[in-house]
């Protein structure tokens, strides 16, 4: 996989092996590791004023996406993305 870009749409499988399309909303690098914030395309296409679910994924050297494994890493990434998203 090539470098991940904001606005790209990917198909991922959830814990039930159901495929879902997600769109990359933002990217950032923390301690030399790339992370992306994604949301379900279906949620983004709905014209609602409600909150949308945002998920954070780790990007490896090949550009593949994987789940964040530890609570500590998740908290660090979540806080960093909160700062970015509040600025927008």
C-alpha positions as CSV (number, residue, x, y, z in Angstrom):
1,X,0.0,0.0,0.0
2,X,1.2,3.5,-0.7
3,X,1.3,6.5,1.6
4,X,-2.1,7.3,3.1
5,X,-3.7,10.6,2.3
6,X,-6.4,12.6,3.9
7,X,-9.7,12.1,2.0
8,X,-8.8,8.5,1.0
9,X,-11.5,5.9,1.4
10,X,-10.6,2.4,2.5
11,X,-12.6,-0.8,3.2
12,X,-11.9,-2.4,6.5
13,X,-13.4,-5.4,8.3
14,X,-14.9,-5.1,11.8
15,X,-14.8,-7.6,14.6
16,X,-17.7,-9.5,12.9
17,X,-15.8,-9.6,9.5
18,X,-18.3,-7.2,8.0
19,X,-16.7,-4.7,5.6
20,X,-17.1,-1.0,6.2
21,X,-15.9,1.9,4.2
22,X,-13.9,4.5,6.2
23,X,-12.6,7.9,5.1
24,X,-9.3,9.4,6.4
25,X,-10.1,12.7,8.2
26,X,-6.7,13.6,9.5
27,X,-3.2,12.3,9.9
28,X,-0.4,13.0,12.4
29,X,3.0,11.6,13.5
30,X,3.8,10.9,17.1
31,X,7.3,9.7,18.1
32,X,8.0,8.6,14.5
33,X,4.8,6.6,14.1
34,X,2.0,7.7,11.7
35,X,-1.6,7.6,12.8
36,X,-4.9,8.4,11.0
37,X,-8.3,9.4,12.2
38,X,-11.1,7.8,10.2
39,X,-14.9,7.7,10.2
40,X,-17.4,5.6,8.4
41,X,-18.3,7.0,5.0
42,X,-22.0,6.3,5.6
43,X,-21.9,8.5,8.7
44,X,-20.1,11.3,6.9
45,X,-22.6,11.3,4.0
46,X,-25.6,11.8,6.2
47,X,-26.5,15.4,6.6
48,X,-26.9,15.4,10.4
49,X,-25.7,17.7,13.0
50,X,-25.0,14.9,15.4
51,X,-21.7,13.5,16.4
52,X,-19.9,11.1,14.2
53,X,-17.7,8.2,15.4
54,X,-14.0,8.7,14.8
55,X,-11.5,5.9,15.1
56,X,-7.7,6.0,15.3
57,X,-5.5,3.6,13.4
58,X,-1.8,3.1,13.2
59,X,0.0,3.2,9.8
60,X,3.0,0.9,9.4
61,X,6.0,1.4,7.2
62,X,4.2,-0.2,4.2
63,X,1.2,2.1,4.7
64,X,-1.1,-0.7,6.1
65,X,-3.6,0.2,8.8
66,X,-3.8,-1.6,12.1
67,X,-5.6,-1.1,15.4
68,X,-4.0,0.6,18.3
69,X,-3.2,-2.1,20.9
70,X,-2.5,-0.4,24.2
71,X,-4.7,2.0,26.3
72,X,-1.7,4.3,26.8
73,X,-1.0,4.6,23.1
74,X,-4.7,5.2,22.4
75,X,-4.9,8.0,25.0
76,X,-1.8,9.7,23.6
77,X,-3.1,9.6,20.0
78,X,-6.6,10.6,21.0
79,X,-5.4,13.7,22.9
80,X,-3.2,14.7,19.9
81,X,-6.0,14.4,17.4
82,X,-8.4,16.3,19.8
83,X,-6.0,19.2,19.6
84,X,-5.9,19.1,15.8
85,X,-9.6,18.7,15.4
86,X,-10.4,21.6,17.8
87,X,-8.2,23.9,15.7
88,X,-10.3,23.2,12.6
